[in-house]
Amino acid sequence: MTQSSQSVLINGFGVLFVILNSFGLGLRLQIGKLLAQAISHWKIAALALVINFVIIPLLFIGYLLTIASSIPGEIKVGFCVAALCAGMPFAPLLARLAKADVSIATTLIVVLTVATVIALPIGLPLAIDAVDAQLKTSAWDVAWPLLLFLLLPLALGCAFRVWWPDLTPPLAQWTVRVAILCLLFNLNFTLVAYWSQFVDTWGTESYIAALAGPFIGLGCGYILVSTLRVKDVGVRHAAEATTAVRNIAPMLLMMIFPFEADPLVTVSITILNTVGLVVVLSFVLMWRRGASSSDSGATTSEPESEGPPRHLRHDG
């Protein structure tokens, strides 16, 4: 298989994933419930926006200018892209796995995904200039793929749910399954096509630098729920998981369109997402174990009898 045909497959499956994932998310959204959740948890949503689009990008840029200053410029560009892409598509799945609040995770990914469409075109050129990378891009080069392949399918999915509610559940299931399959194909073809770059990048300390990504996200997620003094464990873990991992959908669009001719951007984003997902999944499984232990403890602590209290019972 030639390099050009591999690129066509990588880009094709990547765009298909973004379109189907966005459309599937729209199919699953209950607009009324989403708005109610956003209003009732407006403090979490507002602080999540500040953390994801101000604090995390600043921490990423500071990290790239200091500790990770020696890694290649194209790798830094990939990290800048990741820093500004919030709203991890699989956050509800991670929340369900962690026995956390799925509705909060869904609300946050919608808010953060829509905000990414605004923040990424504005912030990415500035972030690239800040880390002094040689690559350049314009706001429009970043914006048009997001509007066409991410925001439009999301809106169409919401409209389809309103117009044909009876057809929505089965279509949503198949859309999500095909989207995940497209992402797996994209990842496999990317590994094959850029394997030599993945190997060469090993000696640049980029893999070690990528470890900082999920821990920055997890730390900022902890700051979010601690600042607001959120006591509900399910809400806490849902917010932390959603903040911890970046949004692969807009990152794929950046790999395919503005930076198609820069393979190290693709390599860096792939590394960062893979490392980030593994780290966050480890925390999610730990949270699940803790939730299971709490459930078991609550079950065993229930009273053995539903009769009157001990001090009202008579002996004999």
Disulfide bonds with the S-S distance in Angstrom:
none
